[in-house]
Amino acid sequence: MTVLDGDRNPDCPPTEGKTMFEIRICGIGESVYFMNQYTKVIGIVNPDANVTPTEKYHIERCHDIREELSPWIKPQKEQFQRILEFSKDFTSDDKVLVHCSAGISRSTAVGIMISIQHGLTEDEAFKKVYAVRPHMYPNSLILEYADELLGRDGKLLEYFIDWCKNKKADPVNFAGQKNTNSVGIDAMKAALKLQKELRTFNLTRAPTDQFQLKMSVHLGPCIIVTLNNQLDYFGCTLNTASASMNC
């Protein structure tokens, strides 16, 4: 992505005519397949995630929440200051992988943050992240921290509010995969609807009594049999979907 003139972060060096680093955003379950392909990795994971930092793999631990909600751990501003310190020397030669648990909220917010750090405007950063993770919904608290840490004077939060007002789910381009198969699109629409309905349902329950739903969508052939009067599915397609879900 070639950087254009715009309302840039004044603390960043000029980037006109330079090409940004490549970025990929995903969930932790997906990240194991891509880790070795990237020169820098940022993980924003749940506190109990079984991951180990390395020289190229920076990890911060928190839950995907926006306010104090016991027993979960709220993101803290200093965590994202550390990420900015880690990412400040990224170059156009780097391939950057950012992941959280599902690749929707914490990781997309960090992807936007480090893109602005390296000279993109809010509009450019959102478009860059959306291009690789269309079902993104950035964590607003992390964006609030990013706005302050990057000296954006409210521009980032203002853009985010406008973006939320205009956001539309795009199942035809879900997770960066162009999909014209009607069955696949119906499956993705169903998954999005289930997530929405579960969020609404959980609002009526205490935080310790809420349900979590893990889903994955993968398209391909499989073997279907009837065992004990129930359908059962086998094959590589199902195994891939299951591995993607276990994040």
N, C-alpha and C positions, 0 to 999 in steps of 0.2 A: 504494500500500500504506500503510494507516494504521498508525502505530507504536503498540504496546501497551506497558503497563508490563511490566517484566521485569528480568532481571539484566543491566543495561546497562554499557557502558564508562563508568566514572565521569569520564573526561576529556572526554566529549562533552557538549555543551549539551543541556538537556532537549528532548525531541522529541515529547512526548505531544500527540496530537491533530493533529500535522503529517503531511503526506504526503511520502513519500520520492521522490527523483528516479526517473524512468523509467530502466530499464537494459536493454540488449541485449548479449548475449554471442555471439561468433561467431568463425570462423576468418578469417585474413587474406584469403583468396580471396573470402569473402562480404562482407567489410567494405567493399570498393570500391563495392558497390551501395548501402550504407546511410550512408556517411561524411557526406554532405551533409545528412542528416536529423537529425544529432545535434549538440548544442551543445558537448559535451566528448567526447574520444576518448582512450582509453588503449590503447597497443599494447605487448605483451610479446612480442618477436619474436626470431627467430634472428639471430645477429650479422651474417649476410650479407644480411638482408632488405633489399629496395630500397624503403625508406620514409623520409620526411623529416619531422621534427617541425615543428609550427607552434604558434601561440599556444594553439590549442584541442586540439592533438594531442600528447600526451606519449608518448614512446617509451623503453622500456628494452630492452636487448639481452642475451639469455642463452638457453641451451638448456633444454629441458624435462627436466632431470635433478635428482637429489636429493643426489648426492655427487660428489666429484672423479672425473672420467672423461675422461682425455685422448683426443682433442684438443678435447672439447666444453667449453663455458663454463658453469660452475655459477652459478645465481642467487646474488646477493649481497644482504645485508640492506640496505645503503645504497640499493640500487635501489628498494626498496619503501618506504623512508623518503621518497624523492623522490616516489613515487607518492602517498603519503599527504599530502605537502605540496601536491601539485597538486590533490588531491581534497577538501581540507579545507573549501573554500568552496563546494562544490556545494550547490545549493538545490533545492527542489521544482519549480522552473521548468526545471531542466536535464533534458536527455535525454542519457544517458550510454551510449556504446558502448565495450565492452571486447573486445579481440581478442588472440589469440595466433596460432599457426600453424593449429591445428585447432579451437579453441574448446572444448577439453575440460579441460585441466589448468591451465596458467598463468593463463589469463584467468578461469576460474571461481574459482580461489583469490583472485585480485585482486578479483573481484566480491564475494566473501564479505567480504574485508578491508575494502573501502570501505563496505560496508553496515553492518558493525559499527562502523566509524569514525563513522558518522552515526546511531548509536543503537540499531541492532537487536541483539537477542540472537543467540547462535550458532544457535539453532533457527530464528529468523525469517530470518536471513541465508541459511542453507542452503536453506530453503524458497523464499525469494525467487529465488535463483539457479537452483535446480532447476526452478522454474516457467517460466523462459525458456530453460534449457539442460538438459534432462533426462538427457542422456548425459554429464553432467559427471563428472570424476574429478579433484578439485583436487590440485595439486602439494603434497605434504606439507611440503616444505622451506619453501615460500612461506608456508604456514599457520603453520609454526613461527616464522618471522620475524614474521608478523602478530600472533601470540599475544604475543610479546615487545614489539613496537612499540606495541601497543594496550593493554598492561598487563592482559592477560586471565588471567594467573597459571595457565596450563595449561588453562583452561576450553575454549578453542578446540580444542586438540589432543585433549582428552578427548572432546569432542563428535565430532570427526572420526573417531576410532577407533571409537566406537559407530556412527557413520553407515556406515563401511566394513563393519562386521559385518552390517548390516541392508540394505545396498545391493542392489538388484535392477535389472537392465537392463529398460527399459520400451519395447520396440520399437513399441508401439501409439502412444506419445507421443514418438517419437524426434525430437530437435532442435526440440521445441516445436510440432510439427505433428501434430495429431490425424489418425490414419490408420486407417481401417477396411477398406482394400483389402487382401485377403489376399496378393496378389502383392507389394505394397509392403512389407508386414510380413515376408514371407519374405525379401525382398531385404535388409532391415535386419538380420534375424536372421543371415543369411549373412555380412553385413559384420562384425557384432560377433564372430561365431565366427572369421572369418579373422583379425581383429586379435588375438584371444586366442591362436590357434594360432601366429601369427607371433611374438608375444612369447615364447612357450614355446620355439619353435625358436631364436630369437636368443640365448637363455640358453646354448646349447651352442656359440656362436661367439664369436670375439674381437670386441671393440668395433669394430674397423676392418673387420670382415668380416661385419657384420650387414646384413640386408635391411630396406628400408623399403617400405611398401605404401601407395599413395594410392588412396582410394576416395571415391565420392560416390553418393548415391542420390537420384534425381529421377524422378517419376512423370508419364507423359503419353504422347501418341501419337508415333510415329516411323515412318520409312520403312525397311523392311528389304529388302535385295537380296542376291543371291548373286554374288560376284565372286571369280574364281580358286578356285572350289569352297569359298569361305568366306562366312559371313554377314557383312554389313556394315550399319551403322546410320547413318541421317542424320536431321536435323531439329532443331528448336529444343529439344526435350527433351534430346537428346544434347548439344547445345552448352551448355545450362545446366548439365548434370551435369559436363561437362568443365571449364567455367569454375570451378565450385565446387571441383573437385578440385585445381586448380592453385594450391595455397597452400603 
